[in-house]
Amino acid sequence: MHEPSLEAFGPEFDVCYDPTLVDDTGRLHKELAQADALIVRNRTQVDLALLSAAPDLRVVGRLGVGLENIDLEACAEKDVSVKPATGANTQSVVEYVIGTMLVLRRGVFSSSPDILTGDWPRSTLGTGSEIHGLTLGLLGFGAIAQAVSQAARALGMKIAAFDPFLPEADPARANVHSCDLDELLAISDILSLHVPLTQSTAGLLGADALARMKTGALLINTARGGIVEEPALASALKQGQLAGAALDVFSDEPLDANAAAIFKTCPNLILTPHIAGVTQQANIRVSQVTVENVLQVLTGRNSEARRFSK
């Protein structure tokens, strides 16, 4: 996290900042023995074993928004508040989605080596495409997807979205074509995923769903690995069913040798290590929001000095 953000706790709180604790369960549990708060990213498993080692724990601050690594039911049973940094990394994800769709559609931004060796592939690279006038499909239409839609609309795109949990009367649906999943797959020139990994979304985009997408469409996943069946996606790219994809999340992170081999010969593919929402600016915002969230819980319960672990 952005370490200077911890200064907001002030001298009243005893703060233990140690990013290596995630790799040493024994030390982590020892630090948690008297801790009132814990801040984590996505690697620390906040499960029953961890909660049992922290009898005084009152709040878990999440440096991000995904909660797959946190046992929410166990936290609720032990009266531990869970506070994600909602909204703090939205802009970074928006720029990642817009940036990758531009790169994938245009197809010209890896030509530097050719130019430097005297090649001049102007006729080949002049066949790239614009995104203006295309339909951007959003699977899930929460706050981040809504921000993506605003940026995409400013570039002349049409917006379609599927989100059964967003009320039909929600003002965010204005100027958005709301549809079911089948229609979204059929009409999207670019499909961007913005749903959590749940029992209903795991494997949602498998071979059958990918086959129902527009031929030549793009897929961008900044949501969670496991929503897309990776072998099916690799096959769709190699066969030309899809024209490109950008993946920031994977079923297993980092990729093992087998997973990496699946993607090695895929054309027009961007792979990044779960950093769509991670920029210098977002890290500061996420850290500040998380510290504030934790402070609100702790000061509301007890104002005496406490031990705080990271």
Buried (B, 14 or more C-beta within 10 A) or exposed (E): BBEEBBEEBEEEBBBEEEEEBBEEBEEBBEBBEBBBBBBBBBEBBBEBEBBEBBEEBBBBBBBBBBBBBBBEEBBEEBEBBBBBBBBBBBBBBBBBBBBBBBBBBBBBEEBEEEEEEEEEEEEEBEEBEEBEEBBBBBBBBBEBBBBBBEBBBEBEBBBBBBBEEBEEEEEBBEEBBBBEBEBBBBBBBBBBBBBBBEEEBBBBBBBEBBBBBBEEBBBBBBBBBBBBBBBBBBBBBBEEBBBBBBBBBBBEEEBEEEBEEBBEEBEBBBEBEBEBBBBEEBBBBBBBBBBBBBBEBBEEEEEEEBBBBB
